[in-house]
Amino acid sequence: MKTLKNDPPGCSQSLLAMRDTLEVLGGKWKLLILHYLITRDHQVNTFKKMQREISGISAKMLTKELKDLEENHLVHREQQNTKPITVRYTITDYGRSSEQLIQQLVDWGKIHRAKLLSVDE
């Protein structure tokens, strides 16, 4: 990556790292899906259950996002030999490495919501 003359030391690398992170975790649904799987790690998480419990996500979008997360080694997909076919999803160890980041976003979101609510009063 080309470094500009006025870049602070390490800036280009940190921007590249942020871009990579947003490429993998960005969008409306990926962090919500990861959070869902992390908090329900010891449950059976089927596609249908996830679609029901993640409010507002369509089957098409859930399919796309799960595929992306699987390609990035954050989610494991396991097809069961049942009739009809059941597909289970679990968080991988690598996917679990996002848990602290996700928790920080949850904590910040709570603080931000409280701030907005207190300003409106």
N, C-alpha and C positions, 0 to 999 in steps of 0.2 A: 504494500500500500504506500502510495506517495505521501510523504510528510510535507505539509506546508511550512513556509518559513516562520509564520506566526503561531504555529501550534505549540502549546505547552508540551513539555516532555511527556510522552506516553499518551497524549490525547488521541492521536489517530488509532492507536491500538485499543484504547478503551471504547472509542466510538465503534470500531469494528466489532468488538466483543458485545457491545450493546445491540448492534444490528443483528448479530448472530442469535442472541438471546430472543430478541423480538421476532425473528424469523421462526424460531422453534415454538415459542410460548405465546406469541401475539395473537390478537383476535379476540372476539367476544367469548369464545367457548373453551379454549384449551385449558386455561388455568382453572376454570370451573370444573371441568372434567377431571383434571388431576386432583383437585381438592376433594371432589366427590370420592374418587377411588382411594385416596389416602385416608380419609375419615371413615371409610367403610371397608378397610383392608381385610377384615375377618368375616366379611359377608360374601354371599354369592352375588356377583354383579353381572347380570345379563344385560344384553342390549335393550330389551324391552323395559326392564326395570329402570335402567338409566334414562331412557327416553321419557318414562313416566315421571321420574323424580327430579330431573333437571328441567325446571320449568322454562318453557318457550323454545326448546331446541327441536328442530324437525329431524325426522329419521335420516334424511339425506345429509344434513349438516353433521349430525352425530356420527354417521358413517365416515364422512370425509375427515373429521377431526380425529376420530379414533385411529384411522389409517395413518394420518400424519404423525400422531403420537407414537404409534407402533413403529413406524419407519425411523423415528428418532430414539428408539429404545427406551421410551418412557412408560409404555403400556405393553402388556402381554395379552395376546388374543389366543384363546383356547376354544376350539370347536369340539363340542360333545357329540358323541354318536347316539343321539336320541332322535325320536320322531315326534314332532318336527325337530330339526336341528337346533340345538341351543348353543349360543356363543357366550362365553364368560370372559370378562376382562379383569385383569389385576394390574396393580402398579408394580413396576420393576424396582429393583434396588436402585438403579440409576434414576428412575422417576421419583423415587423417594428423596433423592438429593435436592429436589425442589421444595420440599416440605417447609423448610425454614423461610425461604423466600415467600412462599404462599402465605404462611402464617403472618409474616410481617405486612403483607398486603391486606390481609384480613384485619389486623390490628389497626393499621393506618385508616382503612375504610371506616371502621367503627368511630375512630376519633374524628374523621372528616364529617361523617354523618351527624355526629353530636354537635360539631361546630356549626354546621349549616342550620341545624334545628334551633340552636341557641341564638343565632343571629336573627332568625325569622321572628323570634318572640318579641 
